[in-house]
């Protein structure tokens, strides 16, 4: 997985994947890095052909490049002359000559529409990309080892109107998409932090409760059942709920964001789940409620 040989073989005058050669090689190196992070040490080449009836490249020969460990793969076809490669394309209709399909993740080169040489932007798109770039630069200017909650929530407040101008994720535009994803992730942490206020209340309520009173315990479990489900989705996405080791930060777009409140939320989730199944085993009324709830979920 080395772009050096391709640099020698490909022409400086042509485009590949509709971008300049140097840009193509840069994106390819990032994709190679992604293969390595997954555990692959080499890509195994399998010859094939574009077999799609809906593609102008039908009949073009190419290769599937498959990771030696994970079976993550790319499928490319080549437009060639007798002595040169004219262009290279991803191929979703690729058929290997050996008839075998890779079963891993498909690895795309991360190229957005506005990075292609054929892109013709409208003025509104250029302005939106500019505003998003300014917001991103402002975020990257944050100083300090770890960005405090108050700092990034102020950034969210300032750029909220810009975020909500998007009806759909702007995948075709690099700066717009980077801003959209950054804002979405930080906003999810902000909302999670707000949930943590309920976590504190739930834990205090549990500590003051008579542990021998099954009715009180049942009411507590039902009252905070939805909160636990919401938090578990978020925590399991970012952290291992079974671990007692919580970092004081997570990395979001090259900056460290403080997230120490995850620990308390995880404590609540474990406590709620332990008490939930303990009561399920010894209280028939609660057991009937859980079964009714599970049946309703299956109908959905």
C-alpha positions as a printed Julia matrix, in Angstrom:
300×3 Matrix{Float64}:
   0.0     0.0     0.0
   2.3     2.66   -1.34
   1.42    5.49   -3.73
   5.01    5.91   -4.93
   4.72    3.6    -7.95
   1.42    5.15   -9.02
   3.05    8.57   -8.87
   5.55    7.37  -11.49
   2.98    5.6   -13.68
   0.21    8.21  -13.81
   0.3    11.38  -15.87
   0.51   14.81  -14.24
  -1.71   16.16  -17.01
  -4.7    13.88  -16.42
  -7.34   13.6   -13.71
  -8.26   10.43  -11.81
 -11.59   10.04  -10.03
 -12.17   13.5   -11.52
  -9.45   15.14   -9.39
  -5.84   16.15  -10.07
  -3.22   13.41   -9.77
  -1.58   14.84   -6.65
  -4.97   15.18   -4.94
  -5.95   11.64   -5.98
  -2.72   10.22   -4.51
  -3.28   12.15   -1.28
  -6.8    10.71   -0.92
  -5.53    7.23   -1.79
  -2.86    7.41    0.92
  -5.56    8.26    3.47
  -7.52    5.21    2.31
  -4.43    3.03    2.66
  -4.04    4.37    6.2
  -7.65    3.37    6.9
  -6.93   -0.19    5.67
  -3.92   -0.38    8.02
  -5.95    0.88   11.0
  -8.34   -2.01   10.42
  -5.43   -4.45   10.52
  -4.59   -5.03    6.85
  -0.92   -5.19    5.85
  -1.42   -5.68    2.11
  -4.09   -5.57   -0.61
  -4.65   -8.67   -2.73
  -5.49   -7.92   -6.37
  -8.29   -9.76   -8.21
  -8.96   -9.04  -11.89
 -12.48   -8.42  -13.18
 -14.72   -6.29  -15.34
 -17.53   -3.73  -15.06
 -20.71   -5.72  -15.62
 -23.32   -3.0   -15.06
 -25.98   -2.36  -17.7
 -26.44    1.16  -16.34
 -22.86    2.35  -16.59
 -20.89    3.89  -19.46
 -17.86    1.94  -18.22
 -19.42   -1.47  -18.94
 -16.76   -3.78  -20.31
 -13.87   -1.84  -18.8
 -11.39   -4.09  -17.04
 -10.17   -3.48  -13.54
  -9.35   -4.96  -10.18
 -10.8    -5.62   -6.76
  -8.21   -4.77   -4.09
  -8.98   -6.82   -0.98
  -7.43   -6.45    2.49
  -5.41   -9.51    3.51
  -6.89   -9.6     7.04
 -10.31   -7.91    7.04
 -11.5    -8.39    3.44
 -12.25   -4.68    3.29
 -12.0    -3.83   -0.4
 -12.04   -1.37   -3.3
 -13.26   -2.07   -6.83
 -11.78    0.02   -9.62
 -12.02   -0.03  -13.39
  -9.5     1.61  -15.73
 -10.04    3.44  -18.99
  -6.87    2.74  -20.92
  -5.26    3.46  -24.27
  -2.56    1.23  -25.71
   0.19    2.86  -23.62
  -1.53    4.94  -20.93
  -4.2     5.01  -18.21
  -6.79    7.61  -19.17
  -8.9     7.51  -16.01
  -9.84    5.41  -12.98
 -13.32    4.94  -11.45
 -15.0     3.22   -8.53
 -17.2     0.38   -9.84
 -20.32   -0.8    -8.0
 -21.14   -3.24  -10.83
 -17.78   -4.98  -10.73
 -17.6    -8.75  -11.38
 -14.44  -10.64  -10.49
 -13.29  -13.25  -12.99
 -12.98  -15.8   -10.17
 -16.67  -15.24   -9.29
 -15.94  -14.56   -5.61
 -17.24  -11.47   -3.81
 -15.39   -9.85   -0.92
 -17.4    -9.73    2.29
 -15.72   -6.82    4.08
 -16.39   -3.08    4.13
 -16.18   -1.12    0.87
 -13.47    1.54    1.11
 -14.18    4.72   -0.84
 -11.75    7.51   -1.6
 -13.11   10.43    0.39
 -13.71   12.87   -2.47
 -16.58   15.36   -2.37
 -18.21   16.93   -5.42
 -16.74   20.38   -4.78
 -13.21   18.92   -4.87
 -13.61   17.65   -8.43
 -12.22   19.61  -11.38
 -15.59   19.48  -13.13
 -17.42   21.14  -10.23
 -19.16   24.4   -11.16
 -20.29   26.08   -7.93
 -23.2    28.47   -7.61
 -22.68   31.67   -5.66
 -24.96   30.53   -2.83
 -22.88   27.35   -2.37
 -19.65   29.33   -2.29
 -21.06   31.67    0.36
 -22.33   28.79    2.5
 -18.96   27.04    2.28
 -17.26   30.29    3.31
 -19.47   30.7     6.41
 -18.85   27.07    7.37
 -15.1    27.48    6.91
 -15.13   30.55    9.19
 -17.02   28.6    11.88
 -14.59   25.67   11.6
 -11.57   27.95   11.87
 -13.09   29.57   14.96
 -13.49   26.16   16.58
  -9.89   25.22   15.72
  -8.67   28.41   17.42
  -9.82   27.15   20.82
  -6.8    26.98   23.12
  -6.02   24.85   26.15
  -5.48   21.18   26.84
  -9.18   20.32   27.02
 -12.06   22.52   25.83
 -14.54   23.21   28.63
 -18.25   22.57   28.23
 -19.04   26.3    28.48
 -16.67   27.07   25.59
 -18.12   24.71   23.02
 -21.72   25.38   24.08
 -21.12   29.08   23.34
 -19.8    28.08   19.89
 -22.97   26.03   19.37
 -25.16   28.98   20.33
 -23.31   31.32   17.97
 -23.56   29.01   14.93
 -26.98   27.47   15.6
 -28.71   29.5    12.86
 -26.12   28.4    10.28
 -26.59   24.74   11.19
 -30.37   24.86   10.9
 -30.21   26.31    7.37
 -29.37   22.75    6.25
 -32.4    20.6     5.48
 -30.18   17.63    4.62
 -26.52   16.73    5.34
 -24.39   18.55    2.71
 -22.29   15.54    1.65
 -21.22   17.12   -1.65
 -19.37   20.04   -0.06
 -16.25   19.49    2.06
 -16.37   22.54    4.36
 -20.14   22.42    4.73
 -20.12   18.73    5.59
 -17.25   19.11    8.08
 -19.14   21.92    9.84
 -22.42   19.96    9.8
 -20.82   16.85   11.31
 -18.89   18.83   13.93
 -21.97   20.78   15.02
 -24.08   17.59   15.13
 -21.56   15.78   17.32
 -21.06   18.67   19.73
 -24.81   19.23   19.92
 -25.32   15.58   20.87
 -22.87   16.05   23.76
 -24.62   19.23   24.83
 -27.97   17.42   24.92
 -26.34   14.53   26.75
 -24.95   16.95   29.33
 -28.47   18.31   29.87
 -29.62   14.72   30.51
 -26.95   14.46   33.19
 -28.92   16.88   35.37
 -31.69   14.26   35.43
 -29.06   11.62   36.24
 -28.02   13.52   39.37
 -31.65   13.78   40.43
 -32.23   10.08   39.78
 -29.19    9.01   41.82
 -30.1    11.29   44.73
 -33.66    9.96   44.68
 -32.39    6.36   44.72
 -29.99    7.02   47.65
 -32.79    8.47   49.76
 -35.23    5.65   48.92
 -36.21    2.84   51.31
 -34.54   -0.16   49.61
 -37.02   -2.55   51.23
 -40.02   -0.78   49.63
 -40.61   -2.63   46.34
 -43.39   -0.25   45.29
 -41.07    2.76   45.65
 -38.33    0.93   43.77
 -40.73    0.02   40.97
 -41.87    3.63   40.65
 -38.21    4.76   40.47
 -37.39    2.2    37.78
 -40.41    3.14   35.66
 -39.82    6.86   36.1
 -36.24    6.67   34.76
 -36.63    3.8    32.29
 -36.67    6.07   29.2
 -33.68    8.05   30.5
 -31.59    4.89   30.85
 -32.42    3.76   27.3
 -31.46    7.16   25.9
 -28.18    7.29   27.81
 -27.15    3.72   26.99
 -27.42    4.41   23.27
 -25.11    7.41   23.63
 -22.62    5.85   26.04
 -22.3     2.57   24.16
 -21.64    4.54   20.98
 -18.75    6.46   22.53
 -17.53    4.43   25.48
 -17.62    0.91   26.87
 -20.34    0.86   29.5
 -18.68   -2.12   31.22
 -15.46   -0.18   31.82
 -14.72    1.83   34.98
 -12.02    3.74   33.12
 -13.39    6.99   31.66
 -11.2     9.48   29.86
 -11.69   13.1    30.79
 -12.06   14.01   27.13
 -12.84   12.73   23.65
 -11.32   13.96   20.39
 -13.72   15.91   18.16
 -12.33   17.4    14.96
  -8.73   17.66   16.22
  -9.65   19.15   19.61
 -10.16   17.59   23.05
 -13.66   18.02   24.5
 -14.34   17.53   28.21
 -16.8    14.66   28.89
 -16.26   13.69   32.54
 -20.05   13.53   33.07
 -20.11   10.23   31.16
 -18.89    8.44   34.28
 -21.87    9.44   36.42
 -24.3     8.59   33.61
 -22.72    5.13   33.29
 -23.03    4.58   37.05
 -26.74    5.42   36.81
 -27.25    3.07   33.84
 -25.56    0.14   35.6
 -27.5     0.75   38.8
 -30.84    1.04   36.98
 -30.22   -2.14   34.98
 -29.1    -4.16   38.02
 -32.15   -3.11   40.07
 -34.41   -3.6    37.03
 -33.57   -7.29   36.59
 -33.36   -7.94   40.32
 -36.93   -6.68   40.76
 -38.0    -8.58   37.63
 -36.91  -11.82   39.3
 -38.8   -11.28   42.56
 -41.88   -9.18   41.73
 -44.61  -10.66   39.53
 -46.37   -7.31   38.95
 -43.18   -5.75   37.6
 -42.48   -8.89   35.54
 -45.9    -8.61   33.86
 -45.22   -4.95   33.05
 -41.86   -5.8    31.42
 -43.41   -8.59   29.34
 -46.18   -6.25   28.21
 -43.6    -3.65   27.24
 -41.51   -6.18   25.28
 -44.58   -7.4    23.42
 -45.46   -3.83   22.42
 -41.89   -3.26   21.15
 -42.03   -6.41   19.01
 -45.23   -5.14   17.36
 -43.34   -2.02   16.26
